[in-house]
């Protein structure tokens, strides 16, 4: 499960970066007035990366706490 979580973490980061690059390229080539609203997709995927990273750290702390209290 840890490999899956790390894969999904970096997948959200990759989606965020790639979508920002594509929107920027399209904005330069076709005009930003048509493409600026698509930056929302990049922001949402970056937000998902931040939330997933925060939750992974939180879960690791919780598992450490449970392991410590079980002894």
N, C-alpha and C positions, 0 to 999 in steps of 0.2 A: 504494500500500500504506500510505502514511503517513496518508491520510485514513481508511482502514478502521481502522487502529490507534487513531486518536484517537476515531473514532466508537464503537468498542467500549469504549474507556476510559471515556468519558462515559456510555455505556449502563449499565455496571456501577454507576457512581455513582448514576445515576437510579433503577435498580432497587433499590438499597440504600435510598435516601431514600424512595421511594414505598412500598416494602414496610414500612418502619418506621412511616410515617404511617398506613398502612392497619391494621397490627397494633395500633398505639396506639389508633386510633379504635374498632376492634372490641373491644379490651380494655376501653375505657371504657364502651362501650355494652352489651357482653355479659358482661363479667367477665374479669379477667386470668388466672384459674386455667385457663381454656380456651385462651387465646391467647398466653400468655407464651412457649411453646415455638417459636412462629413467628418470634420475634426471631432465631433461628438463621439463617434464610434471609437476613435483612437483614445479619447479621454476615458470612456467607459471601460475599455479593455485595460487601460493602465490602472484604473481604479480597482478592477477585479484582481490585477496582479498584486496591488498593495494590500487589499483585504485578504487574499489567499496567503500572502507571506505573513501577515499579522496573525492569522488564525493558526498557521503552522507553528509559529513560535509559541503561541499561547498553548497549543496542544502539547508541545514538547515540555513546557514548564509544568503543565498539569500532570503529564505522565511521570516526570521526575518527582513531583510532589507525592503522587500515589505510591511510587516505588519506595520513596524515603519513609513514608508512614506505614507501609506494610511490614517493614523490618522491625 
